[in-house]
Amino acid sequence: MTRKEMIAMLEANCKELDEKKLQFERMIYALRVEEAAAQAADTGDDSASAEEEAESDAEEEESDSSASASV
């Protein structure tokens, strides 16, 4: 194998590795976006649950105070 052939082969390998690296970087980015979306959804669910609890507690307090006022 001549030096020119070796250089050509190494350049081809380098190009393939660059393409694979780009694919891996895209996969990493996509996974990070999915993870951020999942965390945002979890945070949204948690805050929605907290709001529902607060509303439920407020309704219970209102019904308790109205029941004791009528007694």
Secondary structure in CASP SS format (residue, H / E / C, confidence):
PFRMAT SS
TARGET T0000
AUTHOR 0000-0000-0000
METHOD secondary structure of the structure
MODEL  1
M C 1.00
T C 1.00
R H 1.00
K H 1.00
E H 1.00
M H 1.00
I H 1.00
A H 1.00
M H 1.00
L H 1.00
E H 1.00
A H 1.00
N H 1.00
C H 1.00
K H 1.00
E H 1.00
L H 1.00
D H 1.00
E H 1.00
K H 1.00
K H 1.00
L H 1.00
Q H 1.00
F H 1.00
E H 1.00
R H 1.00
M H 1.00
I H 1.00
Y H 1.00
A H 1.00
L H 1.00
R H 1.00
V H 1.00
E H 1.00
E H 1.00
A H 1.00
A H 1.00
A H 1.00
Q H 1.00
A H 1.00
A H 1.00
D H 1.00
T H 1.00
G H 1.00
D H 1.00
D H 1.00
S H 1.00
A H 1.00
S H 1.00
A H 1.00
E H 1.00
E H 1.00
E H 1.00
A H 1.00
E H 1.00
S H 1.00
D H 1.00
A H 1.00
E H 1.00
E H 1.00
E H 1.00
E H 1.00
S H 1.00
D H 1.00
S H 1.00
S H 1.00
A H 1.00
S H 1.00
A H 1.00
S H 1.00
V C 1.00
END
